[in-house]
């Protein structure tokens, strides 16, 4: 695991080296074990390395057998030994035992088609020294990041946006055209970012840069659901999936350093720990976060799983009311852009603690996306069925409920009113409206925006698969995996996700919908395949996402920071001042769900605007 950066330009090599050194130092936390650099009259490339595999001879850059190609690599390739064996049979020789050297030779032998043969997480740069051509690529789900920018002076890239901005040739400017999207979704769809002229290479894409710095960026992977109707029963599905799951966990346990696992008490992480325990010759180190607020804490379930598998278990308590301003700025520093998901806070805390014991940890991330675990899938399916009612019934019911909601101040009435409103929208808008941090109306109340926000996830075999694709294409790479990568790497910890194994994902795409969700439950096939391996409590307790009760963290330090950031002059330039004040007051005072909205949404609307204000201030973003 590493961080990479570079500048490709024929201008002043010494100035280029200085800028790359600044970027490389900015990502020191991604690889504190060693660094590497290459520079010639055309480019300067660098990396920081967190040594996981081949501790002694894996220093980068590494070269192809012919010596014509070099690579700087961030990530892990779990099947590199099999691929190396193939290359050896083709006459390739190796100077290291590193997966990185395998990748550069795979590219030499197979070209870009080799990408679909890599089972792992990655973002890398390959340089053909003779032709001055570059090849960049990012893994299919976006586990590893890659940011880039180009102007008349050259091409700049880095693993983290903050590092790229640290050596910006010109002051970074706010991308106003994507501000609505940020407010609405909590992120900006790739390849764009909130900075003008700065891009993120999309998951499952490669980018070629020729000697004239012409860019060609294309996908090498696309999600394809091809349902196998020969799978007739849930037992058939479980029998099919389980060997792939075991292989995925087994592959991702490869390491030359100590390895552990997140254990939340949920089905996904518990399944990973169960499989690791089966495959390991010694107790697995497991780590759980304990929250003080009911409804957020699964530590008791995690303890049952740890006890069953005799793990070396560690429980990390996150206290309520312990918000610190330093943590806020730390998240912005490592993410590099506004990040409204407050679960970055406990992720930072737990990965900091885990890194004291191991350098690698497996997680259950991706299980809900791959096997249909989210309860919102059922909620929107019910909303979608309301569309069958005549429009006059839906519209009149909506108007009546709006009046009732104002009088009763009732959360249930509010939810039903929202459902009727969403039901009136086309599917392409309706499902992501259920995820909106600020809905379309609220965005327009904040500032005058004509931007049309669209997400491409329709045209799938079923409603369920369309919703699953939305989560895989947007929420997974732009929220969950950002949080996991940036906060774990902030603590020099590598996190791996067996549920995102390519083979396991491909087989999941063949499972009929009825073996994914039913009776209000998700991940039916995972439940079935693990039913004899895990305690009953894992399956029977209500699903709880990994998040914090932000409303319980609003101490005086939080309130002072919120008031300060919401009062910044840049916020008043961007948004309606009256709306800002209202969001601040509601966010600070609300303690329960009511007719105005859920407590989560009210506090996170405030949090998202605090993040935006803080980011503009930290990185000196020009409006």
Legacy VTK file of the C-alpha trace (Angstrom):
# vtk DataFile Version 3.0
C-alpha trace
ASCII
DATASET POLYDATA
POINTS 623 float
0.000 0.000 0.000
1.359 3.356 -0.995
0.692 6.847 -2.166
1.880 8.034 -5.567
2.335 11.433 -7.192
4.026 13.013 -10.161
4.362 15.803 -12.668
4.769 15.233 -16.394
6.181 18.365 -17.978
9.245 19.478 -19.925
9.492 22.675 -17.915
12.261 23.263 -15.333
13.174 19.852 -13.879
14.442 21.261 -10.584
11.187 23.137 -9.948
9.282 20.005 -10.917
11.258 17.899 -8.442
10.599 20.416 -5.673
6.839 20.321 -6.313
6.750 16.520 -6.392
8.684 16.357 -3.125
6.039 18.609 -1.560
3.259 16.313 -2.801
5.121 13.218 -1.655
5.629 14.652 1.798
1.904 15.516 1.962
1.086 11.800 1.602
3.787 10.600 4.011
1.102 8.925 6.165
0.153 6.640 3.260
3.613 5.102 3.322
5.877 5.921 6.254
8.204 2.942 5.652
10.125 4.257 2.642
9.980 6.497 -0.400
10.975 6.299 -4.040
11.528 8.745 -6.890
12.326 8.822 -10.586
13.106 11.922 -12.632
14.271 12.645 -16.145
13.951 15.606 -18.526
10.279 14.767 -19.139
8.733 13.770 -15.791
9.219 13.436 -12.044
7.420 10.584 -10.283
7.390 9.619 -6.603
5.796 7.398 -3.993
5.527 6.652 -0.282
5.408 3.003 0.712
3.623 1.117 3.462
5.452 -2.211 3.256
3.032 -5.158 3.285
4.387 -7.682 0.761
8.085 -8.233 -0.019
9.441 -6.006 2.723
13.043 -6.106 1.502
13.051 -5.865 -2.313
9.782 -4.108 -3.173
11.164 -0.555 -3.287
9.716 1.474 -6.166
10.020 2.277 -8.963
10.173 -1.257 -10.293
10.956 -2.071 -13.914
9.785 -4.551 -16.525
12.158 -7.349 -17.447
13.058 -5.516 -20.665
13.807 -2.326 -18.729
11.600 -0.188 -20.985
8.727 0.297 -18.514
8.691 1.459 -14.914
5.830 1.538 -12.423
4.732 3.436 -9.342
1.937 1.480 -7.691
-0.596 1.981 -4.887
-2.576 -1.042 -3.708
-2.371 -4.811 -3.535
-2.792 -7.553 -6.152
-3.943 -10.664 -4.336
-3.440 -13.122 -7.227
0.009 -11.871 -8.193
1.685 -15.218 -7.528
-0.455 -17.010 -10.118
0.126 -14.212 -12.623
3.847 -14.271 -11.917
3.918 -18.005 -12.636
2.372 -17.397 -16.064
4.927 -14.713 -16.864
7.844 -16.872 -15.759
6.632 -19.550 -18.182
6.714 -16.876 -20.892
10.370 -16.116 -20.125
10.060 -13.128 -17.804
12.530 -12.813 -14.933
11.996 -10.988 -11.649
14.272 -9.148 -9.242
11.743 -8.970 -6.397
8.893 -10.885 -4.817
6.589 -7.883 -5.182
3.155 -7.741 -6.774
4.176 -4.398 -8.270
6.823 -5.938 -10.512
4.230 -8.442 -11.716
1.861 -5.638 -12.761
4.412 -3.807 -14.916
5.349 -7.030 -16.698
1.688 -7.955 -17.152
1.257 -4.636 -18.931
4.327 -5.271 -21.094
2.992 -8.706 -22.092
-0.775 -8.171 -22.354
-1.228 -4.415 -22.660
-4.324 -2.801 -21.175
-6.280 -6.089 -21.387
-4.355 -7.243 -18.323
-6.505 -5.028 -16.090
-9.386 -7.515 -15.938
-6.962 -10.184 -14.734
-5.879 -8.220 -11.668
-7.699 -9.269 -8.513
-7.035 -6.482 -6.090
-7.275 -2.786 -5.325
-5.014 -0.368 -7.128
-4.172 2.934 -8.731
-0.897 3.067 -10.624
1.301 4.864 -13.133
3.291 2.998 -15.803
5.832 4.978 -17.811
7.232 3.790 -21.144
10.604 5.466 -20.952
11.402 5.276 -24.665
8.138 6.566 -26.124
7.330 8.960 -23.240
3.832 7.476 -22.989
2.000 6.879 -19.704
-0.659 4.411 -18.619
-2.717 4.988 -15.469
-5.483 2.779 -14.093
-7.792 2.486 -11.102
-9.447 -0.642 -9.682
-12.983 -1.519 -10.678
-14.733 -0.311 -7.499
-12.541 2.672 -6.607
-10.896 1.329 -3.467
-7.743 3.307 -4.259
-7.894 6.993 -5.324
-6.285 8.836 -8.224
-6.595 12.602 -8.814
-5.159 14.541 -11.724
-5.040 17.933 -13.374
-3.720 19.200 -16.689
-2.941 22.602 -18.142
-0.557 24.060 -20.690
2.355 23.493 -18.298
1.813 19.785 -17.838
-0.013 16.883 -16.175
-0.065 16.506 -12.384
-1.382 13.535 -10.379
-1.570 12.298 -6.797
-3.270 9.740 -4.586
-4.862 12.499 -2.530
-6.554 15.710 -3.579
-5.012 17.668 -0.732
-1.514 16.715 -1.884
-2.285 17.781 -5.449
-3.602 21.134 -4.221
-0.449 21.618 -2.147
1.608 22.165 -5.292
-1.048 23.834 -7.437
0.496 26.109 -10.063
-2.492 28.432 -9.751
-4.789 29.076 -6.758
-7.553 26.428 -6.704
-10.975 27.688 -7.780
-14.369 26.435 -6.676
-16.230 24.445 -9.310
-19.556 26.288 -8.959
-21.201 23.984 -11.476
-20.902 21.061 -9.066
-21.969 22.816 -5.869
-25.616 21.728 -6.186
-24.490 18.144 -6.651
-22.394 18.289 -3.483
-25.297 19.661 -1.432
-27.721 17.165 -2.904
-25.673 13.953 -2.734
-22.848 14.793 -0.350
-20.312 14.240 -3.124
-19.520 15.140 -6.727
-19.844 12.511 -9.437
-16.550 11.469 -10.950
-14.602 12.410 -12.978
-15.335 15.921 -11.620
-14.432 17.414 -8.254
-15.315 20.627 -6.435
-12.109 22.163 -7.803
-12.095 23.568 -11.327
-9.782 21.615 -13.613
-9.099 18.827 -11.105
-10.460 15.365 -11.841
-10.760 11.926 -10.301
-10.091 8.902 -12.496
-13.298 6.882 -12.364
-13.385 3.361 -10.912
-12.858 0.727 -13.585
-11.185 3.232 -15.948
-7.735 3.589 -17.437
-6.112 6.769 -18.713
-3.480 6.979 -21.447
-1.260 10.014 -21.893
0.780 10.203 -25.084
3.984 12.086 -25.769
1.951 15.164 -26.749
-0.001 14.938 -23.466
-3.221 13.997 -25.220
-5.556 12.175 -22.797
-7.608 9.103 -23.613
-9.725 7.792 -20.712
-11.966 4.754 -21.144
-13.670 2.102 -19.006
-12.286 -1.412 -18.879
-14.982 -2.682 -16.512
-18.732 -2.212 -16.356
-21.216 -3.828 -13.972
-23.321 -6.405 -15.818
-26.099 -8.286 -14.048
-26.714 -11.560 -15.876
-29.211 -13.513 -13.772
-28.872 -17.316 -13.832
-32.386 -18.730 -13.607
-30.969 -22.226 -13.190
-30.334 -21.277 -9.554
-33.606 -22.653 -8.200
-33.290 -22.369 -4.412
-31.649 -20.302 -1.703
-29.542 -23.368 -0.839
-28.330 -23.586 -4.442
-27.355 -19.921 -4.261
-25.542 -20.340 -0.926
-23.665 -23.428 -2.149
-22.588 -21.506 -5.223
-21.428 -18.353 -3.416
-19.657 -19.784 -0.359
-16.547 -21.196 -2.118
-16.047 -17.851 -3.866
-16.341 -16.051 -0.541
-13.822 -18.395 1.067
-11.398 -17.886 -1.815
-11.820 -14.114 -1.556
-10.989 -14.066 2.156
-8.125 -16.501 1.672
-6.612 -14.388 -1.114
-6.845 -11.213 0.940
-5.117 -12.747 3.946
-1.835 -12.749 2.020
0.631 -10.532 3.893
4.165 -10.401 5.210
3.044 -8.330 8.233
0.462 -8.838 11.043
-3.164 -8.850 9.901
-6.494 -8.359 11.709
-10.179 -7.609 11.062
-12.908 -5.084 11.785
-15.764 -6.721 13.689
-18.937 -4.662 13.984
-21.314 -7.478 14.904
-23.094 -7.180 11.555
-23.436 -10.037 9.083
-20.688 -8.888 6.730
-17.785 -8.336 9.119
-18.827 -11.356 11.212
-18.768 -13.539 8.089
-15.286 -12.300 7.221
-14.032 -13.040 10.741
-15.632 -16.504 10.679
-13.876 -17.343 7.413
-10.551 -15.884 8.570
-10.743 -18.019 11.712
-11.351 -21.113 9.603
-8.343 -20.349 7.413
-5.945 -19.083 10.080
-3.687 -21.237 12.227
-3.769 -18.726 15.095
-6.415 -16.470 16.686
-7.499 -13.541 14.535
-7.086 -10.058 15.969
-10.495 -8.339 15.876
-11.513 -4.751 16.624
-14.918 -3.326 17.544
-16.200 0.193 18.176
-18.486 0.668 21.175
-20.910 3.597 21.031
-22.719 4.923 24.097
-25.965 5.709 22.231
-28.564 2.930 21.868
-29.296 2.035 18.256
-25.725 2.699 17.163
-23.890 0.123 19.243
-23.382 -3.498 18.154
-20.457 -4.283 20.430
-22.331 -6.941 22.414
-23.043 -8.892 19.218
-19.407 -8.484 18.170
-18.308 -9.911 21.519
-20.410 -13.023 20.888
-18.734 -13.533 17.524
-15.283 -12.924 19.018
-15.971 -15.438 21.754
-17.232 -18.083 19.310
-14.062 -17.878 17.246
-11.699 -17.234 20.145
-10.310 -14.076 18.568
-7.855 -11.669 20.134
-10.581 -9.099 20.631
-10.206 -5.346 21.211
-13.093 -3.035 22.072
-12.652 0.674 21.340
-15.081 3.050 23.042
-16.191 6.244 21.303
-17.512 8.627 23.933
-20.444 10.945 23.261
-19.988 14.678 23.552
-16.268 14.412 22.825
-16.134 16.342 19.544
-12.848 18.130 18.995
-12.139 20.798 16.408
-8.804 19.128 15.673
-10.645 16.019 14.451
-12.711 18.140 12.067
-9.625 19.681 10.448
-7.854 16.329 10.401
-10.661 14.807 8.285
-10.499 17.698 5.823
-6.718 17.475 5.660
-6.751 13.795 4.753
-9.847 13.652 2.556
-8.895 16.828 0.712
-12.469 17.891 -0.012
-15.678 18.410 2.003
-16.870 15.080 3.394
-20.326 15.107 5.028
-20.221 11.505 6.281
-19.540 11.932 10.001
-18.662 8.248 10.370
-15.189 9.376 9.268
-14.765 10.289 12.951
-15.124 6.772 14.420
-13.301 5.333 11.386
-10.337 7.540 12.227
-10.512 6.550 15.892
-10.759 2.810 15.303
-8.096 2.666 12.573
-5.740 4.641 14.799
-6.183 2.009 17.499
-5.956 -0.942 15.090
-2.685 0.350 13.627
-1.055 -0.151 17.036
-1.487 -3.911 16.599
-1.525 -4.726 12.858
-0.710 -3.120 9.502
-3.533 -4.817 7.560
-7.212 -5.293 8.468
-10.015 -7.002 6.554
-13.473 -5.431 6.614
-17.047 -6.230 5.622
-17.281 -3.223 3.285
-19.190 -3.885 0.084
-21.406 -6.665 1.408
-24.561 -4.544 1.325
-23.829 -3.265 -2.179
-22.981 -6.672 -3.631
-25.738 -8.713 -1.973
-28.570 -6.184 -1.604
-28.377 -5.449 2.095
-29.766 -1.938 2.398
-33.244 -1.429 3.900
-33.738 1.582 1.603
-34.182 -0.924 -1.228
-37.413 -2.123 0.390
-38.502 1.395 1.263
-38.164 2.653 -2.280
-39.799 -0.491 -3.691
-42.877 0.367 -1.621
-42.741 3.973 -2.817
-42.425 2.771 -6.398
-45.601 0.697 -5.996
-47.502 3.868 -4.956
-46.977 5.127 -8.496
-49.654 2.677 -9.620
-52.254 4.844 -7.899
-53.929 7.495 -10.065
-52.055 10.792 -9.917
-55.054 12.718 -8.560
-55.204 10.383 -5.542
-51.465 10.744 -4.912
-51.547 14.523 -5.300
-54.570 15.095 -3.087
-53.203 12.732 -0.426
-49.915 14.629 -0.491
-51.636 17.980 0.044
-53.743 16.646 2.920
-50.727 15.070 4.618
-48.775 18.313 4.324
-51.495 20.091 6.309
-51.681 17.282 8.868
-47.913 17.288 9.239
-47.854 21.001 10.085
-50.404 20.505 12.856
-49.196 17.225 14.374
-45.401 17.639 14.043
-45.250 13.870 13.565
-42.243 12.030 12.109
-44.335 9.194 10.639
-46.610 11.630 8.842
-43.527 13.416 7.508
-42.119 10.145 6.161
-45.385 9.304 4.417
-45.560 12.803 2.932
-42.015 12.418 1.635
-42.856 9.011 0.165
-45.806 10.441 -1.791
-43.641 13.267 -3.099
-40.910 10.870 -4.257
-43.488 8.586 -5.841
-44.448 11.415 -8.192
-40.904 11.568 -9.607
-39.502 9.498 -12.495
-37.436 6.545 -11.325
-34.223 8.207 -12.543
-34.844 10.987 -10.001
-36.853 9.182 -7.357
-34.355 6.722 -5.950
-31.520 9.173 -5.482
-34.018 11.647 -3.990
-34.344 9.135 -1.118
-30.615 9.635 -0.525
-30.591 13.423 -0.873
-28.911 15.312 1.950
-30.626 18.464 0.693
-33.536 17.650 -1.590
-34.037 19.568 -4.842
-36.299 22.161 -3.210
-33.888 22.763 -0.324
-30.951 23.235 -2.703
-32.846 25.971 -4.551
-33.720 27.625 -1.244
-30.031 27.830 -0.398
-28.915 29.400 -3.655
-30.073 30.075 -7.178
-29.046 26.993 -9.136
-30.196 25.784 -12.527
-27.986 22.709 -12.509
-29.787 19.507 -13.479
-28.581 16.682 -11.271
-28.641 13.275 -12.947
-27.389 9.855 -11.918
-27.114 7.037 -14.448
-28.233 3.737 -12.915
-31.403 2.709 -14.756
-31.877 0.064 -17.476
-31.054 -2.939 -15.284
-32.841 -6.325 -15.177
-34.941 -5.284 -12.170
-35.750 -2.413 -9.825
-33.571 -3.998 -7.148
-30.571 -4.248 -9.470
-30.970 -0.630 -10.556
-30.903 0.470 -6.921
-27.908 -1.765 -6.210
-26.066 -0.290 -9.191
-26.681 3.216 -7.812
-25.003 2.249 -4.550
-22.088 0.525 -6.315
-21.545 3.295 -8.832
-21.938 6.314 -6.549
-22.247 5.810 -2.792
-19.603 3.087 -2.584
-16.669 4.850 -4.315
-17.629 8.416 -3.377
-18.557 7.915 0.266
-17.771 4.579 1.907
-14.480 3.809 0.184
-13.292 7.422 0.506
-13.884 7.254 4.253
-12.160 3.887 4.598
-9.156 4.717 2.432
-8.410 8.217 3.691
-8.937 7.609 7.398
-7.180 4.225 7.474
-4.241 5.571 5.473
-4.141 8.612 7.756
-3.157 6.026 10.363
-0.907 3.992 8.024
-3.286 1.029 8.046
-4.231 -0.973 4.951
-7.891 -2.045 4.806
-9.052 -4.831 2.480
-12.609 -5.710 1.434
-13.180 -9.387 0.493
-16.783 -8.667 -0.561
-15.342 -6.599 -3.433
-13.330 -9.524 -4.788
-13.869 -9.622 -8.598
-14.769 -13.311 -8.727
-17.187 -13.029 -5.811
-18.798 -9.977 -7.372
-19.160 -11.658 -10.757
-20.943 -14.645 -9.231
-23.176 -12.349 -7.174
-24.407 -10.810 -10.442
-25.954 -14.154 -11.390
-28.045 -14.632 -8.215
-31.823 -14.173 -8.741
-33.320 -11.248 -6.812
-35.462 -13.444 -4.567
-32.288 -14.867 -3.024
-30.983 -11.397 -2.187
-33.979 -9.705 -0.527
-37.290 -10.891 0.841
-39.540 -10.473 3.867
-37.853 -7.212 4.807
-34.452 -8.890 5.017
-31.393 -8.442 2.812
-28.364 -10.566 1.921
-30.480 -13.724 2.094
-27.818 -15.780 0.337
-25.150 -14.640 2.816
-27.458 -15.423 5.728
-28.021 -18.901 4.330
-24.383 -19.688 3.635
-23.319 -18.539 7.131
-26.319 -19.798 9.140
-24.372 -22.622 10.792
-21.226 -20.559 11.325
-22.430 -17.490 13.210
-24.426 -16.905 16.422
-28.167 -16.412 15.863
-27.932 -12.912 17.338
-25.939 -11.751 14.296
-28.924 -12.454 12.046
-31.716 -11.422 14.404
-30.761 -7.956 15.606
-31.805 -4.856 13.618
-29.396 -3.651 10.957
-27.240 -0.747 12.144
-24.907 1.159 9.856
-21.466 2.258 11.036
-22.196 5.851 11.976
-22.096 8.151 14.980
-24.990 9.914 16.734
-23.735 13.323 15.625
-26.480 15.000 17.650
-24.835 13.613 20.805
-21.466 15.105 19.830
-22.640 18.710 19.887
-20.565 20.008 22.773
-19.571 23.652 23.159
-16.547 23.181 20.901
-18.827 21.868 18.138
-21.278 24.752 18.553
-18.548 27.385 18.460
-16.967 25.895 15.343
-20.344 25.540 13.614
-21.271 29.149 14.360
-17.908 30.414 13.161
-17.868 28.418 9.913
-21.492 29.183 9.019
-20.781 32.894 9.519
-17.778 33.022 7.188
-18.109 35.669 4.482
-17.617 33.079 1.726
-20.727 31.223 2.901
-22.769 34.415 2.726
-21.470 34.999 -0.786
-22.507 31.501 -1.863
-25.793 30.964 -0.060
-28.913 32.668 1.236
-27.995 34.037 4.667
-31.436 33.450 6.157
-31.371 29.772 5.149
-27.858 29.371 6.539
-28.988 30.761 9.890
-31.989 28.437 9.965
-29.880 25.365 9.156
-27.461 26.344 11.909
-30.190 26.803 14.505
-32.008 23.587 13.612
-28.774 21.615 13.427
-27.649 22.790 16.848
-30.981 22.563 18.675
-32.661 19.435 17.276
-32.565 16.255 19.345
-35.273 14.063 17.795
-36.992 13.115 14.550
-40.013 15.324 13.870
-42.064 16.890 11.093
-39.065 18.968 9.991
-36.942 15.901 9.298
-34.852 13.151 10.841
-32.270 14.084 13.438
-29.610 12.513 11.209
-30.513 14.693 8.234
-30.810 17.914 10.244
-27.430 17.525 11.912
-25.725 16.364 8.719
-27.049 19.233 6.649
-25.244 21.484 9.097
-22.174 19.219 9.089
-21.978 19.266 5.269
-21.988 23.075 5.183
-19.410 23.225 7.981
-17.242 20.906 5.903
-17.618 23.077 2.824
-16.762 26.270 4.709
-13.801 24.646 6.449
-12.456 23.228 3.190
-12.614 26.589 1.419
-10.724 28.096 4.344
-8.113 25.349 4.700
-7.181 25.102 1.028
-7.690 28.804 0.212
-10.246 28.002 -2.475
-11.100 31.013 -4.608
-14.740 31.650 -5.442
LINES 1 624
623 0 1 2 3 4 5 6 7 8 9 10 11 12 13 14 15 16 17 18 19 20 21 22 23 24 25 26 27 28 29 30 31 32 33 34 35 36 37 38 39 40 41 42 43 44 45 46 47 48 49 50 51 52 53 54 55 56 57 58 59 60 61 62 63 64 65 66 67 68 69 70 71 72 73 74 75 76 77 78 79 80 81 82 83 84 85 86 87 88 89 90 91 92 93 94 95 96 97 98 99 100 101 102 103 104 105 106 107 108 109 110 111 112 113 114 115 116 117 118 119 120 121 122 123 124 125 126 127 128 129 130 131 132 133 134 135 136 137 138 139 140 141 142 143 144 145 146 147 148 149 150 151 152 153 154 155 156 157 158 159 160 161 162 163 164 165 166 167 168 169 170 171 172 173 174 175 176 177 178 179 180 181 182 183 184 185 186 187 188 189 190 191 192 193 194 195 196 197 198 199 200 201 202 203 204 205 206 207 208 209 210 211 212 213 214 215 216 217 218 219 220 221 222 223 224 225 226 227 228 229 230 231 232 233 234 235 236 237 238 239 240 241 242 243 244 245 246 247 248 249 250 251 252 253 254 255 256 257 258 259 260 261 262 263 264 265 266 267 268 269 270 271 272 273 274 275 276 277 278 279 280 281 282 283 284 285 286 287 288 289 290 291 292 293 294 295 296 297 298 299 300 301 302 303 304 305 306 307 308 309 310 311 312 313 314 315 316 317 318 319 320 321 322 323 324 325 326 327 328 329 330 331 332 333 334 335 336 337 338 339 340 341 342 343 344 345 346 347 348 349 350 351 352 353 354 355 356 357 358 359 360 361 362 363 364 365 366 367 368 369 370 371 372 373 374 375 376 377 378 379 380 381 382 383 384 385 386 387 388 389 390 391 392 393 394 395 396 397 398 399 400 401 402 403 404 405 406 407 408 409 410 411 412 413 414 415 416 417 418 419 420 421 422 423 424 425 426 427 428 429 430 431 432 433 434 435 436 437 438 439 440 441 442 443 444 445 446 447 448 449 450 451 452 453 454 455 456 457 458 459 460 461 462 463 464 465 466 467 468 469 470 471 472 473 474 475 476 477 478 479 480 481 482 483 484 485 486 487 488 489 490 491 492 493 494 495 496 497 498 499 500 501 502 503 504 505 506 507 508 509 510 511 512 513 514 515 516 517 518 519 520 521 522 523 524 525 526 527 528 529 530 531 532 533 534 535 536 537 538 539 540 541 542 543 544 545 546 547 548 549 550 551 552 553 554 555 556 557 558 559 560 561 562 563 564 565 566 567 568 569 570 571 572 573 574 575 576 577 578 579 580 581 582 583 584 585 586 587 588 589 590 591 592 593 594 595 596 597 598 599 600 601 602 603 604 605 606 607 608 609 610 611 612 613 614 615 616 617 618 619 620 621 622
